[in-house]
Amino acid sequence: MAAFAPPPGTADIFEDEARRWRRMERTAAEVFGRYGYGELRTPIFEYTEVFQRGLGDETEVVRKEMYTFTDRGGRSLTLRPEGTAGVMRALSNTDVLNGVEQRVYYHGPMVRGERPAAGRRRQFHQIGVENVGRCAPLIDAECIAMLMNFLREIGLGDAELIINTRGAQDDRGPAVELLRNYFASHIDTMCDDCRERLQRNVWRILDCKQPRCAAVVAEAPDYIACFSEESRAYFDEVRRALEALEVPFRSDRRLVRGLDYYVHTVFELVHPALGAQTAIAGGGRYELFLPGASRPVPGVGFAAGGERLLLAQDALGCGGETQEPAVVYLIGLGAAARLANLVLADRLRRCGIPVALELEERSFKAQLRGANRSGAPLAVVRGDSELAAGRVLVKTMATGEQREVPDTEIFDCIKNFAENE
């Protein structure tokens, strides 16, 4: 291991990748803003009970993957493993408890103690939204359509949408009993994780990717038939709305998502560039108890895994975003010329013009090599003789053509060039 490598499951993000993150975050802000969503930034850590209460004690995230520590006051704190619980905690301080709809989006790092793999880090990044306070099938469909529009604008519009229903909370008892009875009769042939899930969270068996379990899951009874007529009608209306919005989808009753708070609509997006088993985004409708609320507060939202979005872009060759090159490279020969160039660069940059320049004492040849590497179409050369004459030398890098320009006109010369590029 390199002496100063980051911890396993984390990564340093340098400028080339950071530029892509900024582009993705800008696109998210633009798309989500069209739907009335505003940005919310929550702390990177929360009181542990925020996640225990929000995600459920029996979820694998809470049981196995959270980074929890005790602060100096003896309170248990946890680095956020996902965004929804912290967002809901923040919204409990608004009038959402009075039924006022809140539409927010977020982006930032999350932390889980997972085994690192391609597209999966212990510190990873998510872009997500929450629409809280109202419950209607058309809100679910609008949320899904917004996600599809975001993916389309970052070059991943061919992602496949998979949807299902978890039914209402009151539907859970009969469905759980049906599934548990079925899987109990096959559990001896299934993996160790599924044996544990049989008692703790039988829904997660439906999501098992082990080949020996997949065959059993494929023959599982139709638990949706246990749901109420109202729950089935809710799901039917979501599907009709998606069809009206011309959003293609595939229904799959094995899709359940891993958190206890989901009700009714759940969905995932997979992309062919990463394989059918790798989701790039997912979410659904949920209900959470907030402090001060007499009943669960409804919401719908999703989160997209930033690292997986970048991997999908890489596979398609659509993720590159080059840095805007400098318009001009300022070469200074001597201390006075370097200072004059620094002042000129500051004026140009304040006008939004990218500038590169050499501020150390270096030879003309070395600075000219720097100008070539920068990709700037213009170079301005200034030394003691140019300062004395009140003129600068402007060189067109592509042709090598050189001309003299009065010192008083160089700012406007470069500015006009930049505006006409």
Beta strands, then each sheet from edge to edge (+ up, - down):
strand 1: 38-39
strand 2: 45-47
strand 3: 68-70
strand 4: 76-79
strand 5: 102-111
strand 6: 123-132
strand 7: 160-165
strand 8: 250-251
strand 9: 262-270
strand 10: 279-288
strand 11: 297-305
strand 12: 328-332
strand 13: 355-357
strand 14: 378-382
strand 15: 391-396
strand 16: 402-406
sheet 1: 1+ 5+ 6- 11+ 10- 9+ 7- 8-
sheet 2: 2+ 4- 3+
sheet 3: 13+ 12+ 14+ 15- 16+
end
